Every structure is written in structure tokens, then in C-alpha cells.
């Protein structure tokens, strides 16, 4: 274990129990016990942003208080920890605290640059942090830019088109079936059962609806009919470790739905009081396919210049050839196994408990930044 450091945990907390179409500004979620490396007790709050209309999936990327506390506890087992919310006050707090390193799980808010904002501040202040830099985070949140880089390096990814408005796209020319996604969202935001389309008319309708609701360009992607997997990676360079492959079990979803890990599958159908067994880890695949999947994920990690950790989604076509769908350099890390979070699931299969997983990521960043 490394020497004890002062670690700042920077996060966004998900507002709980908000109506689907409104939010309360400056709502506070008091945790009761959040101390910061000898500093004053902290309070987890929502960001003080302007009132806005929201959708049911607006805050899907942000972490629940349970996750933030679990990460804090894991870090505190070996280090002094200060919690800092990724809101408008984060710069001043980081400047005042001057931690040795930041454990960054902040997803941000507003614009395609949101995941890059805290790392950019940290680069400005000269404070090391876990995970990828602002360039990689910005690229990976833009699904098309990610796919362009993968394609350049001959890493297979499904063919796609980007639609900024309906006048730029001819639905009749795109191969079907297809899947329609907002261009720069994560945690299955904007990906629903209805996002898989099989006719030109439904494709046009889905593009228009997604453009209208998410007010950002839309990615149209050839929908692959094969199995789906997700792969967690920890480390860097020669120490990069690919964890056991996780399969998404579509046979566990309600009958008649499309085989896609949609927002409904992640956040609605799969509940702790009525769980569905959606993850299989290790995936039941032969050594050849496992090797192909791990190879393209390792290559994607490297060409996109990810650091410390990442989760990469992969899907097979009708000939069982694997393709990279998305690259997630800020993976979800829900601690409760019943909530089926993919990265912790893979870590458990690799022999990590939750604390060990979090500290393995931190140690990778400590080593990369020469803080041993």
C-alpha cells in the first residue's frame, strides 16, 4: 500500500425523489457524517444551477449518496479524505484544500464538455487526479468522435451517421435495423426500448423525437443483433489489467422487448426489491472470442489515451464478430451488488472487494503521477 495521502473526492450527487419534469434549486441532502481530512464536516448538496426543465433520466449519470459514501469509506481506509462537490465552488475549494491527489467521479452538468470540466480545473491548479484527462473525457462523451478514432485505428465499431437536423439525413439510405442515441450522453440516457428501429418511418420518427427531447445531435448506428458485453480495465501501460468479461443477459429482460441495455433495463425494470439477473460474469464465451474482445478493448483504451480505469461496451454482429460500441472513462461504480453495476461486478469476479477496487484505481493514478 502507498503512503498515506490527502485525497479529495470530487463528485456529483443525484437529487432523489424529484418529479420527472421539475427540480428544486439548492435542495440539500444532508448525510450527517462527511468529514474532510480534519476539516469541517461536509454536506452533500445538489449543484446551485439555474432552474430548468428535466427529463426522468437527466441525472442518471450522477452518483447516489450511497456510492459517494462507499468511495469515501474505501479511500479513508488508507488516506485522509476531503469531499468536494463538483459545483460552482469547486475551484475555490480545491485551491484552498490543495490535496495530494483527487479521486474524480464528477460527471458534471451542461454541455458535451461536462466530464472534462473538473480535470481541466485540476490541470490548471497542478493537482494530480485519477482517470483520463480532459481531452479523452471530451472525446469519449462524443460517441461519433470516439468511433471516428476507433475506425482510424481499424478497431471495429458499427457504421453510423450523425444527425443535427432532419434536413441533413436521408433515412432511406441507412441500413436497418438501427439504434438512435443522443450524441453525448452516458448511463443509457436517451436509449430506450423504442430506440431500436426497423423501418424507415420509425427511424425518422425516433430521430426527430430524440433531437427534440435532448436538444443535441443524434447518433444513428447500425444495430447489431448479437450478444452484448462490457469490459472493465484498471491500470496503465504494462500494468493495465483487463478484468473478466461481463455479458448483458437479454433473456432476463421482459418478454418482447428489444435486446438492448436500455434506460428501462438499467433503471426501471431492474430494482433491488425486484431484481433481474442481467449480468453474467465471467461471460460464458470460448477463449477465442474472449481474446478478441479483450484485444479490441485494450487497443481502444490505448488509442483513446485512457488512464487508470475504463469500461468499454462491446457487441457481436450476426457472425459473432465483436465491435466496440462506447468507451466509458468514468464508469459507474454502484457498491450494492443487487443493483448490477458492471464495473464492480467485473472487479468482484477478478477477486477485488469494493475497497480494493477503488484503491487499485487510486494506486494506478498514484504510480502514474509519481506520488509513491
C-alpha positions in Angstrom: 0.0 0.0 0.0 1.2 3.5 -0.8 1.9 6.1 1.9 -1.0 8.0 3.4 -2.1 10.9 1.2 -4.6 13.7 1.4 -7.2 12.7 -1.2 -10.1 14.9 -2.3 -13.1 13.0 -3.6 -14.9 15.2 -6.2 -18.4 14.1 -7.1 -21.9 15.0 -8.3 -24.8 13.7 -6.2 -28.0 12.6 -7.8 -31.1 14.5 -6.5 -33.5 11.9 -5.0 -37.3 11.8 -5.4 -37.6 14.7 -7.8 -40.7 15.0 -10.0 -39.9 13.8 -13.6 -40.3 17.3 -15.1 -39.0 19.7 -12.4 -36.3 20.2 -9.9 -35.8 22.2 -6.7 -32.9 24.5 -6.8 -30.4 24.2 -3.9 -32.1 21.2 -2.4 -29.7 19.8 0.2 -29.2 16.1 1.1 -27.6 16.1 4.5 -25.6 12.9 5.1 -24.8 13.5 8.8 -21.2 12.2 8.6 -18.9 13.5 6.0 -15.7 14.8 7.4 -12.8 16.0 5.3 -9.3 15.2 6.5 -9.7 17.1 9.7 -11.7 19.9 8.1 -15.2 21.0 9.0 -18.0 18.4 8.5 -19.2 18.4 4.9 -22.7 18.3 3.5 -23.6 16.7 0.2 -25.8 19.1 -1.8 -27.0 19.4 -5.3 -25.3 22.0 -7.5 -26.7 25.5 -7.4 -27.6 25.7 -11.1 -30.4 27.6 -12.6 -33.9 26.1 -12.6 -34.6 24.0 -15.7 -37.0 21.5 -17.1 -35.7 18.0 -16.7 -36.4 14.5 -18.0 -36.7 11.3 -16.0 -33.1 10.4 -17.0 -31.5 13.9 -16.5 -29.4 12.9 -13.5 -28.8 9.3 -14.4 -25.0 9.8 -14.8 -24.7 11.3 -11.3 -24.0 9.1 -8.3 -26.3 8.3 -5.4 -25.2 9.3 -2.0 -24.7 5.6 -1.1 -22.0 5.4 -3.8 -20.2 8.6 -2.8 -20.1 7.4 0.9 -18.8 4.0 -0.2 -16.0 5.5 -2.2 -15.1 7.8 0.6 -15.0 4.9 3.1 -12.7 2.9 0.7 -10.3 5.8 0.4 -10.4 6.6 4.1 -9.2 3.1 4.9 -5.7 4.3 3.8 -5.8 8.0 3.3 -7.1 11.3 4.6 -10.2 12.3 2.6 -12.0 15.6 1.8 -15.2 15.6 -0.1 -15.8 18.4 -2.6 -18.9 18.7 -4.7 -18.4 19.5 -8.4 -20.4 22.7 -8.4 -19.5 26.4 -9.0 -17.5 26.5 -5.8 -15.2 23.5 -6.7 -12.3 25.7 -8.0 -12.1 27.8 -4.8 -12.3 24.7 -2.6 -9.7 22.8 -4.5 -7.4 25.8 -4.4 -7.9 26.1 -0.7 -7.6 22.4 0.2 -4.6 21.6 -2.1 -5.0 17.8 -1.9 -2.1 15.5 -2.9 -4.4 13.9 -5.4 -8.1 13.9 -6.4 -10.3 10.8 -6.9 -12.5 12.1 -9.6 -16.0 10.7 -10.1 -17.6 14.0 -11.2 -19.9 13.8 -14.2 -20.6 17.5 -14.5 -23.6 19.3 -15.9 -24.2 21.4 -19.0 -22.6 20.8 -22.4 -20.6 18.0 -24.0 -17.5 19.2 -22.0 -19.1 18.4 -18.7 -17.0 15.4 -17.8 -13.8 17.3 -18.7 -14.5 20.4 -16.5 -13.1 19.2 -13.2 -10.0 17.6 -14.7 -9.4 20.9 -16.6 -9.6 22.8 -13.3 -7.2 20.3 -11.7 -4.7 20.6 -14.6 -4.8 24.4 -14.2 -4.1 24.1 -10.4 -1.5 21.4 -11.0 -3.3 18.8 -8.8 -3.0 15.2 -9.9 -6.2 13.1 -10.3 -7.5 9.7 -11.1 -8.7 8.8 -14.6 -8.4 10.3 -18.0 -7.6 13.9 -18.9 -10.0 16.5 -20.3 -9.2 15.7 -23.9 -10.0 12.0 -23.6 -13.1 12.6 -21.5 -14.4 15.1 -24.0 -13.8 12.8 -27.0 -15.3 9.7 -25.3 -18.5 11.6 -24.3 -19.0 12.4 -28.0 -19.9 9.0 -29.4 -19.1 9.9 -33.0 -15.6 11.3 -32.3 -14.9 8.1 -30.3 -16.0 6.0 -33.3 -14.0 8.1 -35.7 -10.8 7.5 -33.8 -11.6 3.8 -33.4 -12.2 3.5 -37.1 -9.0 5.3 -38.0 -7.1 2.7 -35.9 -9.1 -0.2 -37.5 -10.8 -1.1 -34.3 -14.2 -2.4 -35.3 -17.2 -0.2 -34.5 -20.7 -0.2 -36.1 -21.2 2.1 -39.0 -23.0 5.3 -38.0 -24.3 8.8 -39.0 -24.6 12.0 -37.0 -27.9 14.0 -37.5 -28.0 17.6 -36.5 -31.4 18.3 -38.1 -33.7 16.2 -40.2 -32.8 18.0 -43.4 -29.3 16.6 -43.1 -30.3 12.9 -43.2 -31.9 10.6 -45.6 -33.4 7.7 -43.6 -33.9 5.5 -46.7 -30.2 5.3 -47.2 -29.2 4.0 -43.7 -29.1 0.2 -43.2 -31.7 -1.3 -40.9 -32.2 -2.2 -38.1 -30.7 0.8 -36.5 -30.4 2.3 -33.0 -30.9 6.0 -32.3 -29.0 7.7 -29.4 -28.3 11.2 -28.2 -24.7 12.0 -29.3 -23.1 12.9 -26.0 -24.9 11.1 -23.1 -24.0 8.3 -20.7 -25.6 5.8 -18.4 -28.1 4.8 -21.1 -29.6 8.3 -21.1 -31.8 8.7 -24.2 -31.5 5.0 -25.1 -34.9 3.3 -24.7 -36.6 0.1 -25.9 -38.1 2.3 -28.7 -34.6 3.5 -29.8 -34.2 0.3 -31.8 -35.9 0.9 -35.1 -36.6 -1.5 -38.0 -38.4 0.7 -40.6 -37.5 3.9 -42.4 -40.5 5.7 -40.9 -39.8 4.7 -37.3 -36.2 5.7 -37.9 -37.3 9.2 -38.9 -39.7 9.5 -36.0 -37.2 8.4 -33.5 -34.5 10.8 -34.7 -37.0 13.7 -34.6 -38.1 12.8 -31.1 -34.6 12.4 -29.8 -33.5 15.7 -31.4 -36.4 17.5 -29.8 -36.2 16.0 -26.3 -32.4 16.1 -25.9 -31.6 19.2 -27.9 -28.3 17.8 -29.2 -27.2 15.9 -32.3 -28.3 12.3 -32.7 -26.1 9.3 -33.4 -27.7 6.7 -35.7 -25.9 3.4 -35.5 -26.3 0.1 -37.3 -27.9 -2.2 -34.7 -26.0 -5.4 -34.2 -28.2 -8.4 -33.5 -25.6 -10.4 -31.5 -24.7 -10.7 -27.8 -23.5 -7.7 -25.8 -20.6 -7.5 -23.3 -18.9 -4.9 -21.2 -15.2 -4.9 -20.2 -13.6 -3.2 -17.2 -9.9 -2.2 -17.2 -7.7 -1.0 -14.4 -4.1 0.3 -14.7 -1.8 1.8 -17.3 0.9 0.6 -19.7 2.4 -2.7 -18.8 0.3 -2.7 -15.6 -3.0 -2.5 -17.4 -5.3 -5.3 -16.3 -8.4 -6.4 -18.2 -11.0 -7.8 -15.8 -13.3 -10.7 -16.5 -15.8 -10.0 -19.3 -19.3 -9.2 -18.3 -22.2 -10.3 -20.5 -25.6 -8.5 -20.6 -28.2 -11.2 -20.4 -31.0 -10.1 -22.6 -33.0 -13.3 -21.8 -33.5 -11.8 -18.3 -35.4 -8.7 -19.7 -39.2 -8.7 -20.1 -40.5 -10.8 -22.9 -41.0 -9.0 -26.2 -38.6 -6.1 -25.7 -35.6 -5.3 -27.9 -32.3 -6.9 -26.9 -30.6 -3.7 -25.7 -29.3 -2.5 -22.4 -31.7 0.5 -22.3 -32.6 3.1 -19.7 -35.6 1.0 -18.8 -33.4 -2.1 -18.3 -30.8 -0.3 -16.1 -33.1 2.0 -14.1 -36.7 0.8 -14.3 -37.1 -2.9 -14.8 -34.1 -3.9 -12.6 -34.9 -2.8 -9.0 -33.3 -4.0 -5.8 -36.7 -5.3 -4.5 -37.5 -6.9 -7.8 -34.1 -7.6 -9.4 -33.5 -9.1 -12.8 -30.3 -11.2 -13.3 -29.0 -9.1 -16.1 -25.2 -9.5 -15.7 -23.2 -12.7 -16.2 -19.6 -12.6 -15.1 -17.4 -14.2 -16.2 -19.2 -14.3 -19.5 -19.8 -17.8 -20.9 -17.7 -17.5 -24.1 -14.8 -19.5 -25.6 -11.2 -18.5 -25.3 -11.0 -17.3 -28.9 -13.9 -14.8 -28.5 -12.7 -13.7 -25.1 -9.3 -13.0 -26.5 -10.8 -10.9 -29.4 -13.0 -8.9 -27.1 -10.1 -8.2 -24.7 -7.8 -7.3 -27.5 -10.1 -4.7 -29.1 -10.8 -3.2 -25.6 -7.1 -2.9 -24.8 -6.4 -1.3 -28.1 -9.4 1.1 -27.7 -8.1 2.0 -24.2 -4.7 2.8 -25.6 -5.6 4.7 -28.7 -8.1 6.9 -26.8 -5.3 7.5 -24.2 -7.4 6.5 -21.2 -5.8 6.4 -17.8 -6.3 4.3 -14.7 -9.7 2.8 -15.4 -12.4 2.5 -18.1 -15.3 0.4 -19.1 -15.9 -0.5 -22.8 -19.1 -1.8 -24.3 -18.9 -4.4 -27.0 -21.5 -6.1 -29.2 -21.3 -9.0 -31.7 -22.7 -9.0 -35.2 -24.6 -11.9 -36.8 -21.2 -13.6 -37.5 -20.1 -13.2 -33.8 -17.5 -10.5 -34.7 -17.1 -8.1 -31.8 -17.5 -4.3 -32.3 -16.8 -1.5 -29.8 -20.0 0.5 -29.1 -18.8 3.0 -26.5 -15.9 3.8 -24.3 -16.7 5.0 -20.7 -13.6 6.5 -18.9 -15.8 7.5 -15.9 -17.5 4.1 -15.2 -20.4 3.7 -12.9 -19.4 2.1 -9.6 -22.6 1.4 -7.5 -21.5 -0.6 -4.4 -24.6 -2.7 -3.9 -24.2 -6.0 -5.9 -28.0 -6.2 -6.1 -28.0 -3.0 -8.3 -26.0 -4.7 -11.0 -23.3 -2.2 -11.7 -21.0 -3.7 -14.3 -17.6 -2.4 -13.2 -17.9 -3.6 -9.6 -19.3 -6.9 -11.0 -16.2 -7.5 -13.1 -14.0 -6.4 -10.1 -15.6 -9.0 -7.8 -15.1 -11.7 -10.4 -11.4 -10.7 -10.5 -11.1 -11.0 -6.7 -11.5 -7.4 -5.6 -13.8 -6.3 -2.9 -15.2 -2.8 -3.3 -12.5 -1.1 -1.2 -9.8 -3.0 -3.1 -11.2 -1.9 -6.5 -11.3 1.8 -5.5 -7.8 1.7 -4.1 -6.5 -0.2 -7.1 -7.7 2.7 -9.3 -6.2 5.3 -6.9 -2.9 3.4 -6.8 -2.7 3.4 -10.6 -3.0 7.1 -10.6 -0.5 7.5 -7.8 2.0 5.4 -9.7 1.3 7.3 -13.0 1.8 10.7 -11.3 5.0 9.6 -9.4 3.5 10.0 -5.9 4.7 6.7 -4.5 
